[in-house]
Amino acid sequence: MRFDTRLIHAKQPPDPLTGAVNPPIYLSSTFRQEAPNRNRGYVYSRTANPTRSVLEATLADLESGAVGLAFSSGLGALATVLEAFPSGSRIVAVDDLYGGTWRLLDHHRQQFGIRVDLVDLTDPSAARRALLEKADLVWIETPTNPLLKIVDLVRVAGAAHAAGATVAVDNTFATPALQRPIELGADLVLHSTTKYLGGHSDLIGGALVLRDPKVGARYAWLQNAVGAVPSPFDAYLVLRGIHTLGVRMRAHEAGARAVAEVLEPHRAVRAVHYPGLASHPQHALARRQMSGFGGMVSVDLRGGATAARRFLRRLRVFTLAESLGGVESLVEHPASMTHASVPRDQREAHGITDGLVRLSCGIEDPSDLADDVRSALRGL
Ligand SMILES: *Cc1c(COP(=O)(O)O)cnc(C)c1O
């Protein structure tokens, strides 16, 4: 089956008991046992829940992995991954990261003696140099947040494996509709299902997909031991969102392209970051590695913080709010919002200026999004 069909049918057969085409939401915390330790595969809902099982099997299928695991948030999934890396481990992470990922990695560095090296993995020679030394985990986002840089997954996964590392990719921005990291060499994929997979800004959730079944069993053990699992209702909402992921990603991209084309030539704009623009430094790589460019755009305004504030105030269709990936367009100011936990000097060294604004283009009419941005830019 092709991808858009798998979104709806992969590992989601009608309920065997009733024929319901959607999985029932099993709200039970516990399950009757026929005798001690004799059961039908379900004992306690932290360990496994039938609604969550449908979601987990679907996630594994869509990401071309062996095991899918659902979590109560993207950071709950990350915290569970970090349980697998004892003190003394070395983590190499891309230098443009979701702010909460940066914060938790930095916490593990300070509290638990983990070495964390932030590297511009979009630069092949910097990546090669960082991976000459042994590493335990290589943490990649591509496209990165908020600068939309593209990391060459085949190349970096090869170097990371040679350094002895597990290769993890946060695939939240691209989603499996546009990019499947396990097919390109990754061992582990993370999602904040809060974003595009849920797709409607009405839940908080996370997921991991593991390439190898044995490694998957180890992470399933950690999922149960740590306990950061989603409610059955949230598991259902993520599944419901997944059904429309294909059509939504095409609509998000149409909006993002319209917005990027308004921004690029404008004199108030220093730079637009969108992998779909021919001017993007890794446009050719994005074309090879992804089957679309997604719905996220960021823009660096020449007028700095003042211009950013005026631009945000004038937008009418875009709502000022953290998060992304919902049907409604959202806009935010990374330096003071999502990336405020990154110290200013590090932020600025990596290009997160006070004039940077990040737009999550929703599925409204692309012309309305373009008009909104055009009128907010007027007079800047
Ligand atoms: C939001 C986000 C996370 C964290 O997910 P939560 O569900 O908010 O815990 C991780 N990575 C990326 C790229 C994100 O956008």
The ligand as an ORCA input file, in Angstrom:
! r2SCAN-3c Opt
* xyz 0 1
  C       7.440     20.425     20.526
  C       8.672     19.719     20.164
  C       9.256     18.806     21.055
  C       8.710     18.553     22.443
  O       7.470     17.939     22.412
  P       6.326     18.143     23.547
  O       5.220     17.315     23.032
  O       6.040     19.610     23.616
  O       6.919     17.638     24.827
  C      10.396     18.136     20.617
  N      10.938     18.367     19.401
  C      10.400     19.259     18.538
  C      11.037     19.460     17.212
  C       9.255     19.969     18.885
  O       8.747     20.856     18.033
*
